Amino acid sequence: MTTTDPSPAATSRPSLSAARERFLSGRPLPPDVPEEVLAAWRRARFFGVPHDLAEPVAAPPLPGESVLLGAARPVLDRIAPALGLDGSLLVLTDERLRVLWTAGSVPGLGGCAVLSEQEVGNNSAALALRVRSRAEVHGPEHFLDRWQDVSAVSVPVLGPESGQVLGTLTVASRLSAAGRPHPQAALAEATAAAVETELRARAGRDERVLLDAYVRAARGQNRAVAALDGRNRLVSDAAQRLLTPEVLAVLDRTAAGARDADVTGFAELPEGAGCTAHVTPVRRDGRTIGIVAALDPLDDPAPPAPASPPPVALTGSSVPWRHAVGHAVELARSREPLLLTGERGTGKSALARELFGPDPAQAADAARDPGLGQALPAWQPGRPLLLRHAERLAQSGVAALNSLLDQHPDTRLVVTYTPGAPVGPCLERLLDKLSARSVTLPPLRERTEDIRELLPALAPRTAPGQPPLTWTLDALRALQLYPWPGNVTELAHVVRALAERRRATGPVRRAELPDAVREGPATRPLSPMEHAERAAILEALRRHGGNKARAAAALGIGRATLYRKLREYRR
């Protein structure tokens, strides 16, 4: 199993270059242009990227302290001199594709401060970030004129605990005559693996320091103490009785902001919190890694207001989620139809209802009414309309919807669509018509850092006086590493089932999680090839709803081989 499949573009660059020129001039294209390359060119044109871009892209503001750069710099400083950087470029970006570090030189690549598709079009770093595996882009596959003689290979750098993409590592050179794989692909993978190893080592040291600080602060009977670093929480039993989801959210934000500002003193808690929180930074090697909060109940606390967490449809602060929601909110300001796409359970319908705001919307479900013969006759003109499961529309339903749009062009319509099943020509034309105003919601496995925020939002409201549902570090790691084929809907079922059936006090432990979640990822370091194999297997399992027999058939391997590989990854 390889990490990069051969591309037709690698063996037909002259014809691909000619096809690109035809694309830029608006002329018909030959039929042999690879679909993934054509889609990348179209995205660049949609984003308004000028193909003759000459000025370097302006650098967005960088974070004051980069954990990724701190871990990667010793590795990169060792590798760069040995790379023979004459005619090669080594680039490290963060998760927003902002360039953090670079060495070497390749004509056309100098001075580029960000590598997002929205700014520079198709490139290997943006592709690696999207597919979460090694990616290559060669010559005319790029959209920019200045990169037509450049070959590049990029590898995502994954966080040691969450598995989320922290950034990318790219090696670029003059156009490679050898095609795929890129001559320096192995170097890129080895460098990314070395950076991940350093991140893992540093994360372990930070956790030990945070744990030591928590143990020191919690000494003594019934001390209400919490230690947080923005990813992990250590909470004493006494603190659990005082903490509410709102207070936890404030302390999480304080811990995240402690890296850039002095947070010593009392945290500003929401009204009705019922306690105070005195915050002390936790430092290692002169660097703030988290906080310890000492909680004290108020003598006569005001009656707490009913908890009103933000809607689950808007919960999440990860870059992919905020980008998708922000884009949807922007498009929803217009009365033109909006298409929300994504895997099942990603929250398309819930987000659609939030986009309508206070306006009561009528829902039509094509899964139950494929021809829309029941929903549309009952629809009142001027009322917002939510059409769910557009992939299940029959031809008569497509015709009825087109007729409605022709008669009432100002209707506020949001359509949800789950890709996967083949669609007929009528539905395909409708989707093409709506695609200019579409937003794709990321699956939960691509925004695992949002799980911490989703857990309190998904948990049932606790009775007065009862502590909120909390989670051990080990349980949180298992939740963040599970691929969630059912996305947020599946996570909600797990959280609610745990809240209803558990009788124990204290945080939820890993042993209480469902078997599939509890098994967890590999516990030994994997080689780059094993990483690629494991990613392909997890993706196949996701596509087939966890059915191992179907996943094995799709991968072209025996079921016994699939089971064996999964066992090997857990050793």
N, C-alpha and C positions, 0 to 999 in steps of 0.2 A: 504494500500500500504506500503510495507516494504522497508527499505533501503538496505537490504542484503538478497538475495534469498538463500534458503538452497542449499547446495552443496552436491553431492553424495560423494565427498571426505571426508566430515565430518563424514559420517556414515560407511565408509569402509576403515579406515586407514590401517589396516594390509594388505589388498589386494593392496591398493595404494602404500604402502611402498615396497611391492614386485614388483609392476609394475615399480617403480622408479629404483630399482636395475636392472631390466631387461633393462630399457632404458639406464642406464649408461653403461651396458655391451654390448649394441648393439643387444640384443635378441628381438624377436617379442613380442609385447605388447598384453595383453588381451583386448578384445573389450570394456570393461566397464570403461576405463580410461576417466575421464571428458575431453572434448576437450580443455577447457580453461586451464586446468592444463598441458596437454601435450604441448599446444602451448607455455606456459611459460617455460617449460623445454627446448623446442627447441630453444627459444630465448636465454636462458642462454648458451646453447652449441654454438649457432651462435656467441655470444659475446665473447666466449672463457673463460667463468667463470669456474675455477676449482671447482669441487664439493667438494673436500677435502680442500678447502681454510682454512688455519690455521692462517696466519698473518692478523692482522687488516688492512683494506683498508686505504691507506694513505689519509690524509685530503687534499682536494683541498683548495686553498686560499680562506678565507672567506672575505666578504666585511668589510670595516673598521667600518661601522655603519649599524646595521640591524634594520630597522623599526619594522619588525615582532618580533624580540627578545625583543626589548624595550617595546613593548606593551604586549608581552606574559609573560615576566618574573614576574610581580606582580601576575598574575593569577596562574602561575605554582608554584611560591613560596608558595602561599596559599594552593594549592591543594596537593602538594607532601607530606607534613607531614601527611595529613589526608588519604592518599591513602593506607597506610600500605604497604610500598614498599618492604617488605620482600618477595622475589620471584617475584616481578613485576618491570617493567621498564617503565618509562615515557620518551618519546623522542619527541623533536621538530626539524623539518628540514625546510630548505628553499625550494624555488621552484626548485632548482637543487638537492634536496634531500641530501644536506650537513647537518650534524647534528649540530644544533646550541646550544642545551641544552639537558641535560639528567639527570635523577635521578633514583636511584634504581639499581637493579642488577638481571639479568637472565643469567644462564650459556649459553655460546655460543654467547651472544650479546655484551659483553663488548668490548670496544675499537673500535667499528665500526664507522668510521667518515663520511661515505657516504652510502646511501641506494639505489643507482640507480641500475636498472637491469643489466646495463653494467658491474657493479663491483661485485654485490653479488647475481644476479639472482632474482627469484621471491620472492617478499615480499609485505606485505600489504601497506607500504608507497608508493612504486612505483605504485601499483595497484590503490590506492586511487587518486594519482596524475593524472593517465591516465583517469580514469572514472569519476573524479570529484564528487565522492560520497563515503560514507563509504565502506570500503573493509576489508575483513578478509582473512588471510592465516594461515592454521593449519598444523603442523607437516610435513608429507611427501609431502605436496603441495609445500614446499620450495625445492629449488634445492641444497642448501648447506647441507653437512652432519651435521654441527654443529647446524643447526636449526631444526633438525628432531623432537625434543622434545619441540618445542616452538609454542605457539599460539599467534597471534598478530591481533589487530584491529587498523585501521588507519582512520582518518577523514581529508579531505582537509580543510585548512584555507583559506577563500576567502577574497579578498580585499573589503573594504566597498563601494568603488565607482565603480571600473571597474568590479568587480565580478571575476577577474582573480585569479588563485590559487597562493597564496603567499608561501605556505608550507604545511606541514602535521603534525598532532598530533597523536602519536602512543602510545598505551598501550600494552605491551608484557608481557607474563607470561609463566609458564610451560604449556605443552600441555593440553588443556582443554578437559576434558572428556564429558562436556556438549554439545560440538559441537557448532553450530551456534544458536543464536547470541553469540558472545564472552561475558563472564560474566561481563566484564568491558566496553562493547560497549557503554552503556548509559553514563558512565563517560567520555569516549573519546569524544562523541558528545557534552556533556555539556561543557567540557573544551574548545573545539574548538569554540563553540558558545560564551563563555565568552571572549576568545581572540579576536574574531571578533567584539564583542561589544566594547572592549577597543580600537581596531584599529579605529572603527567608531568614537568614542569620540575624539581620538587624531587627526584624520584627520580633524574633524570639527574645532578643536582649531587651527590647522595649517592654515587652509583656512582663518579663521578670521584674524589671524595675517598677512597673506599675503595680504588680502584685505585692512587692515588698512595701511600697508606700501604703497600699491598702491595709496590709496586715499591721503595720505600725499604727496607722490611724484608728483601726478597729479594736485595738487592745483595750480590754476593760469590758465590763458587763453592759449589754444592751446599748452600745454606742451606734448611733445612726450615721453610717458612713457609706459613701459611694465613690468609687474610682472609675473614671471614664477617660477614653482617649479618642472619642469620635467613632471608634469601631467596636470597642469592647466595653462591657460594664461589669463591675464587681460591686454587689449591693449587699449590705448586711441585712439580717432579718428585721432589725429595728427600723432601718431606712425604708424597707419595703412597705411598712405600715404608714409611712408618711408620704411616699412618692405617688404622684399622679402622672398620667401620660403627659400632661402639660409641663410639669416640673422636670420630668425626664428629658423632654424635648429641649427645654432651656439649658439644662446641664450638658446635653450632647452638643448644642451649638456653642456653649462656652468652652467645652473641651476642644472643639475644632478651631475656635478662634484663638485659643491660648498660644498657638504657635506663632502668631503674629502680633500679639499685644499682651500686656501684663493684666491678668485677670484676678489678681490677689484681692480678696475682700468679699463682700456679700453679693451674691448674684441677684439680679433683679427678676424676681419670680412673679408669675401672674397673680392677679387679685384673687383672693380666696384660696391660695395655696395651702394655708394652714401651717406653714413652717418657714423657717429661714434656712439659707444654705451659705455657709462660709467656704469660699473656694481657695485652695492652695495649689499652685502649679507643681507638677512633677517633672523634674529635669534629669537628663542624662547627657553627659559630655557637653554641658552648657546649652543644651537644646531642650525646649519644652516638648514633652511627649504626651502629656495628659494633665488631668486635674484630680484632686481629692476634694470632695465636698462633705463637710460636716453639717448634718441637719439637726435643727432644734425645733420642736413644736411651739407654736404660739400659745400663750396662756389662755387667750379667749379668742380662738380663731373665728372668723366670720363663716357663716354656713357656705360650704363650697357650692359654686354654681354648677348646674348640670354640665357634664362633660360634652363638648360638641367638637369632636375632632374634625379636621378637614375631610371633605368627601374623598373616598378611596380613589375615585377617578382622577383626582388631582394630586394625590400623595406621591411624593418622590422628588429627590433633588439631584438625581444622576443626570449627566449631560445628555444621554440619548432621550431620556424621558422628558426633561424640561424642554429640549429642542422640539420634540414631537408635539407636546401640549402647547407650547408657545406658538408653533406654526398653525396648529388647529384653531387656537383662539383668534389669531390674526385673520385666518381665512373666514372664520365664522362671523366676522364683522360685516361681511357682505351677505346679501340675500341669495347669492347664487348657490347651487347645490354643492355639497361637500361630501367627499368619499373618504371614509376611515377604513383602512385595511390593516390586517395583522392576523397572527395566529389566533386560534380559539382561546378564549380566556384572558386576552390581554387588556380587556376593559373598553372595547370599542363602544358598546351601547351605553355604558355608564358615563364615558366621556361625552358622548353625544348629548345625553340629557343635561349634563353640566353646561355644555355649550349653549343650549337653549335658554338657560337661566330660569327666571320665574315664569316664562311663558309655558303654559301647559301644552305638551306635545302629544300628538296621536301616534301610536306605534303600529306599524304593520310588519308582520313576521312572515317572510317568504317561506320559511321552513314549514309553517302550518297552512299558509295560504299562497301557494306558488303562483296562482293566477291573479292574486290581489282582488278577487271577486267579492270578498267580504269587507276588506279594509277600506278600499278606495271609495266605494259608494257611501260609506258612513263618514268619510272625511269632510270636514267643514272648511271651505275656502278661507284662506287667511290664517289658518291654524298651522303651527310647525308640524312637520311630518318626519318621523323616524322610521326608515325602512331597514329592518334587520335581515341578516342572512341573504344578501343579494345573490350569492352564488347558487341559491336554490330557486331563483325565479324561473318560471316557465315562460315560453315565448309569448303567451297571452298576457302575462304579468309585465313583461318588458314593454309590450305595446301599450298597455294601460298606463304605465308610468310615463312613457314618452308623450302620450296624449295629455296627461295631466300637466306635464311641464310645458307643453305647447299652449294649453288653455290658461294656465296660471304661472307664467314665467317668474313671478316674484315670490313663489312659495319657498319658505325656509325648509329645505330638505337636507337631511343628513342620511347617508347610506353607509351601512357597514358591510364589509365583504371579507370573507376568509378564503385566501387563495388555496389551491390544492387540486380541487376537482376540475376536470375539463369542462369548459363552458361552450355553449352554442354560439353561432355567429351573431345572433341578435343581441344576446347578453354581452358578447365581446365588444360589439360596437357601442353599447351603452357605457361599458366600463371605460373604453377609450375616450368617450365623450366626457366622462367625469374625471379622468385621470389628471387633467390639467390642474384640478383643485383637489388633490388627494394628500393624505397624511398616513404614513405607515407607523403604527405603534410598535415599539420594540418588544420582543419577548422578555419575560422576566429573567431568563438566564443571561441576558445582555445588560441588565441593570440590577444586578444582585445587591449592590450597595443600598438600594431602596427597600430591601426586605426589612431592615431595622425600623424604618418609618411605617411600613405597611402593617407590621405585626400589631401595634396598638390600635391602628385604625380598623383592622379586621376582627379583633377580639370582641366578643360580646361585652356589653357594659356591665361592670361589676356592681354588686349590691353595695349600698352605703356602708362604709367601714371596712370593706374588704380590699386587700391590696390588688393592684393590677397584675395581670399576667406578665411575668418576666421570664427570662431565658438565660441559661448558663452559656458561657463562651463556647463550650463544645457543641451545644445544641444549635447555637447561631451559626457556627462554622458549617455544620451539616446542612442547615437550611440554605446557606449561601452557595454551597457546592453542588446541591442537587439540581439537575437540569430543568425541573418543572415543566414537563410537557403540557400540562394543563394551565400553566402560567398563573396569574393572580387568582383565578377561580379555584384552581387546585390548592393554592396556599390558603385561601379562605376556608376551604373545607377542612384542611388539616388543623388550622388554628381553632376553629369553632368546635371541632370534634374533641380536641384536647381540653378546651375550656369546659365543655359539658361533662366529660367523663372523669377527669382527674379529681382525686380526693386529697392528694398530698399538698402540703404547703411548701412555699419556697419556689424558686425558679424552675421552669421546665427543663428536665435533663435530657440528654441525647437518647437515653434508653427508653424514654416515653414516646419518641417519635415513631411514625410508621416505618416498617421494615425497609422500604425502598429509600426513604430519606436517611434512615439511620446508618445504612451500609457505608455511605460516604465515598470519597474519592480515593485514589491511590495514596498509600502511606509511605511509599518509597519514591525517591527521585526517579523520574522517567527520562529516557533519552528523547531527543527531538523526534525520532521516528515513532516512538511509543506515544508521545504527546499527540502526534498527528493521527495515529491509529485510534487512540482513545477518543479524540474529538469527532472523528468520523463515525465511530460506533455510537456515541451519545447522540449525535445528530440523527442517525438512522433510528435509534430508539425513540427519539422525540417525534420523528415523522410518523412512526407506526404505533404511537400511543403506548410505548413500553413493551410491545409484543416482540419478544426476542426472536421467535421463529421468522417473523416477517422481516425484522431488521437484518437477520443473517442472510436471508434470501436476497434482500436488496443490495447487500454488500458483496454478494457473490461468494460467501464463505459458509461452512457448515455451522449448524447450531452449536455443536460441541466445541468448535473452534471459538465461537463467540463467548460461550461460557468460560472457556479456558482463559481467554484474554482478559475477561472481566475479573477472574480470580487473580491473575497475575498482577493486575493493576492495583489490587487491594492488599498485596503482600507488604 
